[in-house]
Amino acid sequence: MGLRAWYRSTGADLPFQSPLPAHPGVAMEGYFWRITDSARGRVIIALNGVNRGPHGPWATLGFAAHPGGFLRVAEHPTASADRGGVGAFAGDAFSGDDRRLRVDLGPDARLDVTIDDPLRWPHRAFGGSSIFQSVPALNQYWHPWLLGGRVDGTVIVGDETWQLRDAQIYAEKNWGREGFPDSWWWGQAQGFAERDACVAFAGGQVHSGPIRTEVTGLVVRLPGGKVVRLGNPGISPVRAIVEDERWMLHGRGFGWTIEVTGLAPRGASCVLPVPLPSQERNTAGALEHLAGTLEVTVRRRGAVVWSGTSSLAGLEHGGLERARAELVRRGADPSATHAAPAAA
């Protein structure tokens, strides 16, 4: 293995090196697509965690939709990720890249859509993890590689068939060593009055050996196309206060100030799985809200340049203990490897 290949096998990418191709050697490479059909008040998410266990690769698959709180998760015995670009696959159950997304988790959980006019991550030097992208062996890296686009196709949710026409799409990937941080927070929103606007954030404890710190990355695609990314400690810090039903972020740097507030009732969440790659199983790991409210205000040198509100925001609390406690509160088995649907 050459030096460059070894470096990528730790999960790290050099500046100006794309983080989209799979990183051979990491325990998990997670791919996530989120579709927002604001005209009809619908949201669909699809995820594929490509895991590497003792007996080879396997997949954590998920498909969820709003309204209705529909959720289907599965463990699949085969999985692969594209080493030349972006792509995640699991037999006939899942196939996703930058042009098409197909999911088949049963006759009542299917999706087949095409992606056109993609609004890709514009910055060449670094991805969503910024300078942390180049630190080897972090527990987690994050890259929101698709900040918009047009989706057309068909979705089967339970006994309903939805036709998507000109819906919006967002996609990201995360990867790293065994397991997830002890706790993390995440959010994403489209469905603003301005179609090309997009907001995404992800934060938690990151560590590599003795290096430990709490980091939140915050990305806003402004109407018109400019993408602002904050979240480097000391240069463009983002302060995050996360409560059971509220996400509050304040970021500043390079003349920008961004404030984000997310709201969602705890009981409306579903419990998503996270993989335990070495154990070759999933466990409850994240409380996911499919349609919360997110408000954002962006200032440039004190002057407001954009503000917006979405009522179809994805908002997430991550952490094994939090997810298990929520399952207990709902009367479900916290040791189950499958996720629980949203509470009624």
N, C-alpha and C positions, 0 to 999 in steps of 0.2 A: 504494500500500500504506500503510495506516495505521500509526501508531506501535506499537500493540499487536500487529498482524499482523507487523510487521518484527521486533519483539522475539522473538516465538515462532519466526520463521524462523531465528533464531540457535541454536535448541534450548532456550532458557531459558523458564521459566514464572514468573510473579509469585507471591508468597505467596497462598494460597487459590485459585490457579488450577490446574485439573486438568491433570496432565501426560499424561492418557490420549489425547486427540485427537492425530492426526498433526501433526508440525511441518513445514510446508512449507519447503523450502529446505535441510534437513539431508541429508547424503549417504546416511545409512542409518537406518532405523527398524526395530529388531529386535523380534519378538514370539516368546515362548517359553512353551509349556505343558508341564507335567510331571505325569504321572498315576502315583499309587502305589497298587497293589493289594496291600496288606500281607498279606491273608488267603492269597494265592496266591504271594507273593514275586515279583511282577511290577512292572516300571517301564516306562513309555512316555514318550518325549519327542517333541515336534513343534515345529518352528521355522520362521519365515518372516522373512527379512531383506528388507525392502522398500528397494531401492537405487535411487539416481538417478544414471544414467550419462550420457555425452555424447549418447546416442541415445534417452534416455528411461528410464522406470522398468523395472526387472527384479528378479527375486526369487532369493534364496538359500533353498532349501528343504531341510529335514532331517527324518528320521523314524528313531527308534532304539528298541530294545526289549531288555529283560532279563527272563528269562535267554536266553542264546543269542548275545548280542553282535550282534544284527541291526542293520544300519545302511544307510540309503538316503539319498543326497543328490542334489540336482539344481539346475541353473540354469534358471529359467523366464523366458521372454521378456516376460511381462507381470506387473505387480504394482501393488497399490494399498493404501492404508491409510486407515482411517476418520478423517475430519477433525471428526466430531462426537462420537465416543466411542472405544472400543477395538475394533479390528478390522483383520485383515490378510488379503489375498486374492491369489490367483495363478491366474487362469483356473479350469479345472475341477480343478486339482491341489491347491488349498489354500483353505480358508475357515475363519476362526476369529474368534470374538468372545467375549462374556461369557456366552453361553448355549449355544453349539454349536461343535464343532470337527470339521472334516472334512478328511481328507488322502487323496489318491489319487496315489501315486507308482509305480503299476503294480499288476498283479493280486496281487502278494505283499506289498504295502506299503500297506495301507489302514486308515483309522480313521474312525469316525463315532460320536460320543458327544454326549450332552447334559450340561449343567452345571446343577445345581440347588443350592439352599441356599448360595449363594456367601458366603464370609467375606471381605469386601472390606477394602482398606486403610482404616483408620478415621480417620487424622489428616487434618484439612482444610487446615492451614496449608502443609505441605510433603509431598512424596512421599519415596521412598526415598533420593534424593540430598540431602534436607534443604536446608540453606542454599545448597548448590552448585546447586540447582535454578534459582536466580535469577541465576547467573553466565552471561552470554552466551558463546556460541562455545566451550564446552568440547568436548574431544575425545570425552567419553563422559558420558552421564547414565544413571541406573538407577532403576527404579521397580517394586517387587514388589506389583502391584496386587491380586492374588488370593491369599489366604493359607489357602485351604481351600474345600471344597465337596464335593458328591456327584456322581459321574460314573457314567452308565450308557450302555452301547452295545456296539459290536462292533469288534474289532481283528483284522486279518489280518496275520500275521507269518510270512513264508515260506510254508510249507505248513500252518501252524496257524491256527485261528480261535479267538480268545479272546473270551469274553463277560464284560464288565465289569458288576459289580453293586455299587453303593454304594462305589466306589473313591474315593480322595481326589485332589484336584487343587490345583496351584499354578500361577500364571502371573505373568509379569513382562514388561517391555519395557525396551530400552535403545536409545539413539539418540545421534547425534553426527556429527562431521565425518568426512572420509575416513579410513578405517583404524581400527585399534584401538590401545590402548596397547602399548608395547614388551613389557610383561608384565602379566598380571592373574591373579587368583584368584577362585574362585567356589564356592559350595556351597549346597545346599538339601536339607532333609530333612523328611519326614513319616513315617508308619509308627511313631510312638511308641506307648507303651501308652495314652496319652491321645490320642484321635483328633483333638481340635481343636488340638493343639500343632503348631507349624510353626517352622522355623528357616531363615533365608536370609542369605547374606552375599555381598558383591562388593567387590573392591578392585583397585587398580592406580594407575598414574600418571595424574593428570588435569592438563590444562593448557589455558590460554587466553592466547595471546600470551606475555608474559614470566612469567605466573603458573604455577608448577609445584609440585605437591605430591603426596605419596602418601596416599591415603585408602582406608579400608575401612569400608563400611557394614555393620552387623550388625543383623538384625531377628529378634526372637523373639516369636511369638504364644504366650502362656502358656495352659495349660489354664484354661478359664473365660473367655478372650477378650481379656485385656489384651495390648496390643502394645507392646513396648519396642524403641526404635530408638536405637542408639549409633553414633558414628562422626564427630562433629564435632571436628576438631582443637582442642585446648585446653579444650573443654567436656565432651565425652564421647568421648575418643579410643579407638580400637581398634588394638592392636598385633597384627600378623600375621606369623607365621614360617611360610613355606611351603617345604617340601622335596619331593623327588620322590614320596614316598609318605605324607606327613604334612602336615596343615593345622592350625596351632595359632593360636587367636585369644584375646585377652584384652581385654575392653572394660570401661570403667567410666564412670560419670557419673550425676548426678541421684540418687545413692544406690544405684544398681544396679551390680552386677559380674557379668559374663557370661564364662564360659570355654567354649570350643568346641575339640574335638579331632576331626579327621577322619583316617581311615586307609584307604588303598586301594593295592593292589599296582600298580606301574607297568605291568606287562605286561597288566593287565586293562582298560586304557583303550582307547577308540576315538578316532580323530582326526577332529574336526569341522572343517568348513570355516568360514572367515570371508570376507566379501566384500571385494574391491577395487573399490569402486563406479566410479571413473573409468576402470578398465581393463575393466569389464564382465565380470569373471570371479571365481571363488572360488579360494582357496588354503588349504592346510592351516594351521590356526591355533590349535587348542586340543586338549589331551588331556582327554577326558571319561570319567569313571568313572560308570557308571549305578547301581552298587549298592555303595558303600563303607560304612564304619561311621562314624557320627558320634555323639559324646557331648557333652552340653551340661549345664552347671550354672549356675543363675541364683540370685544372692544379692541380697537387699534389706537394706542396712545391716548386712551381715555374716552374716545368717541365710539359709540355703538355703530358697528358696521353690519351686523345682522343679529336678529333674534327670531326664534321660532319655537313652535310647540308641535309635538306629535303625540297622538293617543294610541299609537301602535308600536310602542317601543319594547324591545327586549331588555329585560333587567334581570340580573343574576347575582345570587349569593352562592359562593362555593365554599365547600368544606365538609369533610366526612361527618364530623360530629354534629354540625348544624343540620345536615340532611337527615341523619339518623334520628335526631331529636324530633324533627318535623314528622317523620314517619310514625314515631311513637305517639306523637300528639294526635295523629289521624287514626290511630288504632291499627296501623299496618306493621308488618314484620320488618324491623330494621336490618335483619340479616339477609333479606331477599336480594338476589342479584338483579332483579328487574325493577324498573322504576314504577312509581305510583302515579296515577293520574291526578289531575287537579281536583281539589276538594269541591264538593257541590256548594 
